[in-house]
Amino acid sequence: MLASTRQAAKILRNGGVVAYPTESCYGLGCDPNNPGAIRRILHIKRRSRSKGLILIADNLSRLRFFVKNIPPQYRQEILDSWPGPYTWLLPARTRVSHWLRGDHPSIAVRITAHRYAKALCCAADMAIVSTSANRSRRRVLRCAARVGQEFGGEIDCIMEGHIGLSRSPSVIRDGLTGELVRN
């Protein structure tokens, strides 16, 4: 069940669901262009499709397929916040699946600075879905052993690595208004 970064990346590319370390907890991830994998994560988490999911990447170019544009009035602030634990709601391209953006015209994106999450994006050669490894309304999981106990055979692997030092999830801001959505 424990996998190296390279093994986890291969599982992502083949449509699997992986648990991996992030800045504050373990996350669940998949290929954002695979609706079946996205539906699987939503089912595992017992999360409503209407909420949408966050995408993380190791560089800006991986987000261009999903984001229509970065609003000019906040462009510098957004770019200066990355890489880091700052998620921005940006206008989604029309081709972005409703499974990914939920009932919103925007998509939540972040360029991560976390060593292991960044390495996973790089090895998989894609942006990846990033949602906390917990079921709806349950505590987030911060160690691989607990992820294994909670999700067992529902996920394809748990990537080796350590979570970051943050005790809270990423800040989320609206890229059109600058409004703080989650602190």
Secondary structure, DSSP 8 states (H G I E B T S, - for coil): -EE-HHHHHHHHHTT--EEEE-SSSEEEE--TT-HHHHHHHHHHHT--GGG--EEEESSGGGGTTTBS---TTTHHHHHHH-SSSEEEEEEB-TTS-HHHHTT-SEEEEEE---HHHHHHHHHHTS-EEEEESS-TTS----SHHHHHHHHGGGSSEEE-----S-SS--EEEETTT--EEE-
